[in-house]
Amino acid sequence: MLKKNAVIYALSANVDLAKEVAKGLGVDLGKVRLSHFPSGEVLACPEDTVRGKQVFIIQSTCPPVNDNLMELLIFVDALRRSSAKEINVIVPYFGYARQDRKSKPREPISAKLVADLFSAAGANRIVTFDLHAAQIQGFFSCIEDDLSAVPFLGHVILHDESIDKSNLVTVSPDHGGVNRARRIAEKLNTPIAIIDKRRNAAYQPEVMNIIGDVRGKNCLIVDDMVDTAGSIVAAAKALKDNGAKEVMMACTHPVLSDPAYERLTQAKVFSKIYVTDSIPLPEKFANNPDLNIHVCSLAPIIANAITAINTDSSVSHAYDMYKE
């Protein structure tokens, strides 16, 4: 049970998720005034007083990224100017996370810029899930808690009786995701394989080699996000070419930008796909039985995180229920 001075708000991006969080906590969502001027400028503010309150906002900066980001920043500014005691921003999917370094001369580091904007607007704490690069936590001037959906996804897969765990191999789609894949592999008690991936002159993914034995195995690719699905489809095809019996996928963030739908439906390489609701799943993906997408809700973890922050407890306990 939350303390009386706490209030939870949902903005445009994650309304259904926020409703589930509020339901789990036994509270009602705070009322928000959202509107757009003829010029396209957004107005976002609370309808009731927040003076002296501990506020929690749930909003992913998912597509349309800039619209959702500005809506969130403006709402945070409104809360600060309305004398909210503490502003906690829960961002299930943090946009611009892939722009975390200069890969070419004169490029921006947009992830750092967005982190600075949150602090400038007045946020006291940011809670994210599976940032694309863990070091992005250091970009924030306010408190930043990067939770992980990996234990949760591992828990779901572990209890999915349709999967033969004795013949399962957990696969990292690249060298950078090995730690993430290893966490699920340890939970499922499986060996691990790594896809050695390069990008060609046209910046398209090419699988150079597969490290590990996948022949005759059921393979589970684990990644933090799927955007246009080019890399993940190439990885699945490479596993099939190397004798994999079945390929599944688990990822935290289903960004699924065009042409992801065409690639996934045409390739037909995944027998089952696990995603979270950090980003609302478009209907064409959810309603396509051939894709066999299972959405695992982050609501219980977010509810536990809110409770921990509200009671000054450790946020790491947010997913204790999924540790077994």
N, C-alpha and C positions, 0 to 999 in steps of 0.2 A: 504494500500500500504506500503510495506516494505521500509526502508531506503536503499539507494544505497549500503551501506557497508555490507549488509546482504546476506548470501548465504546459501542454503539448500542442504544437501547431503543425498542420500539414499545408504545404504549398502545392503547386500544380503537379509536380513530377511524380510523387509517390503517395497519392491520396489513399489508394486501397491498402497499401502497406501500412501507412500511418493509422488507418482505422483498425487494423488488426493489432497493432502495437497498443493503441488506446484500449481496445477491448481486453487484451491480455492484462493490462494494468488496472482495469475496472474504472477507467475515467473517460470523460468526454473530451473530444478535441476542442481546442479553443477556436473561437470564431475569427475568421480572417476576411478582410476586405481586399479583394483583388479586382483591379480594373485597368483598362488601357485607354489612354487618351487617343484622339484621332490621329496624332502624329506617330503613334506606336509606343510612346513612353508608358511605362508601367507604374501603377500605384499599388503598394502592398503595405498593409498596416493591420495591427490587431484591432478588433472592434471593442474589446473590453480593456479595463485598466490592467497594466502589468507592473505597476509600481511596486518595487520590493519583491518581485516574484522571481523564481528560478524557472527560466524558460527553456524548452526543448523544441527545436525545429527539425522536421524531417523533410529533406529535399535533396534529391540527386541532381548533379549538374550534367545530366544526360541530354541527348538530343531532344529538342533544340537547345544546345549547350548554352549559348549566349543568353537566350531568353530566360532559361531556368537560373542561370548564374546571376543575372541582374535582378531578377525577382527576389532571389535569396538575399543578395547584398542589401537591397533596398529595404526588405523586411527587417533585417538585422539592424540597420540604421534607425528604422522606426522604433524598434524595441529599445535601443540605447537612448534615444531621445525621449522615450516615454518612461524612463527611470527604472527599467528592468534591473533587478539585482545581479542576475547572472544569465548569460546567453550561451546556450549549448547548441551547436549546430551539428546535426547528424546527417552526414553526406554518404549514403550507401555506395554511390558511384561518384568518384571525384574526376571530373573532366579536366582535360589538359595535363593529366598525369604523365603522358608519354613525352611531353615536351619538358623533360627534366634536366637537360644538359644541352650544350652547344655541340651538335654533331658536324656542323659546317660553319665557316666564318660568317659573322654578322647575323646569326640566328638568335632569337630570343630564348630565354628560359621561362616559358609561360607558366609552368607549374609554380615557380617561385613568385611570379607576379600575382597569380590568383591567391596564393597563400597570404601574401601581403594585403590583398584587398579584404580578406576576411578580418584580419586584425584591424585594418583601418576602419572598417564598417562598425566594429565594436564587439566581435565575437570573443568570448572568453575561452571556449573549448571547441575543438573540432573532433568529431568521431567519424572515421572512415572505415572502409572494408577493403582489404587486399589492394593497397596502393601498388601501382605498376612497378615502382621502385621504392624499397623500404626507406631509403635515405631522404625521400621527400618529406618525411616527418620533420627533418631538420630545417625545412623551409619556413615553418610556421613560427611566429613570434608568440602565439598563444599556446595553450596546452593542446597537444594532438595525440589522440589514441587511435592507432590503426589496428582494428580488430581483423580477424581472419574468418572467412567462411569455410576454410579447408577442413577443420575438425568436424564441422556440421555436415559438409558434403560427404566426408568419409563415413560419418555415422549413418547417413541415409543409405549409402551404398552397402555398408556392412550389413544392414538389416534388410536389404533387398534380396529376398530369397530366390528371385529369378536369375541371379548372377552366380555362376560357379566360381567361388573364390579360390578353389584349389588349382584352377587353371588360369588365374588372372595375373597379368603383368601391368604394373603402373608405369606410364610413359610420360616423360617430360618432353614437350615439343621443341625445346631448345636447351642450351646449356644454362641460360639464366633462370629457368624454372625448376632446376633440380631440387632445391630445398623444398619447394612447394609440393612437388611430386613425392619426395621422400616422406613427407609428413603423412600423406594418405597411404603410401606403401607400408609404413610402419603400423598404421591403424588397421589395414586390411591384411597385414602379414604376407605381402607379395614381394617378389623381386622387382627391380626397377630397370627400365630401359631409357636411353636418351637418344633423341634424334639430333644428329649433327646437321644443322641447317645453315645455308649461306644464302645471300641474295645476289642475283646476277646484275648485269649492267643496267637492266631495266627496273631494278629494285624489286624483282619478283622472287618469292622464296623458292629455293631449290634444295632438296634433301640430298646431302652428300653421302651420308652413312647412318646406320643405326647401330648404336652401341648397346648390346644386350641381346638375349635370345627371345624372339617373338614368334618363331615358327610354331604353328599349331596352337597358339595361345589366344586367349581373350584379352584384348588390350584396352586399358583405360587411360586416355590422354587427359592430363590435368593441366589447366591453364587459368590465368587470372581473368582473361577476357577474350571474347571472340568479336571481332569487328566486321571486316568484309569476308571473313572465313577462308581467305586464300591460303594462308599458312596452315590452318588446321586441316583443311581438306587435303592439301599436299602431304601433310604428315600422315593422315589416315591412309591415303593411297599408297604411300611408301611402306607402311606397315603391312597392308594387304599384299603388296608386291613381294614382301619378304616373308610371306607365309602365315601372317596373322589370321586366325580363324574368324574373329569378330572384333570390331572396334567400337568403343564407347567413348564418350567425352563428358568431362565435368568441368565447369567454369563458373566463376563467381559472377562476372558481368556480361550479360548477353547484349552487347552493343548492337550487333547485327545490322550494320549499315549496308546499303546496296553496294554490290550485288550478292550479299550473303544468302538471301533466300534462293536465288537461282543456283548458286554454287552448291548449297546443301541439298536442295531437292534434285538437282541433276546428277550429283556425284553418288548419292545413295550409299555412302560408305559407313554411316553411323547407325548402329542398331538401337542405340539409346543415348539421349543427351540429357545431362543434369545441369540446371542453371538455378541461380537464385533470383529473387524479385528485387534486386538492387536497382534494376531497370525494368519497367513494365514490359512484358513480352507482347509484341505486336500480334494482333489477332491471326494474321496469316500464318504465323509460326505456331501459335497455340492451337489452331484449329486444323493443322495438317497432321493426320495420324501417321503418315509415312516418316515424319521427322522424329516422332516418339519423344517429344521434349517433356521432361518432368521439372516443374518449377518447385523449388524448395524455399519456403518463406523464411526470411531473416527476422520476422517479427518477434519471435521469442528471444533471440539474442539481443535485439535492440531494446526490448522491454527490460531485459535483465541489466543491460548497460545503463539505461535511464535510472533504474532502481539503485544501482551501485553508485552512480554519481549523486543521486538525490540523498542517499544515506551515508555519503562519504566512505564508501567501501571500495575495494579494489575492482577496477573495471575488468580485469582479467578473469573474474569469476563469471562473466557474461555468458560464456559457453561451457561452463563446468559440466552441464548436463550431457554434453556430447563427448566427454573424455573417455568413457568406457569403451 
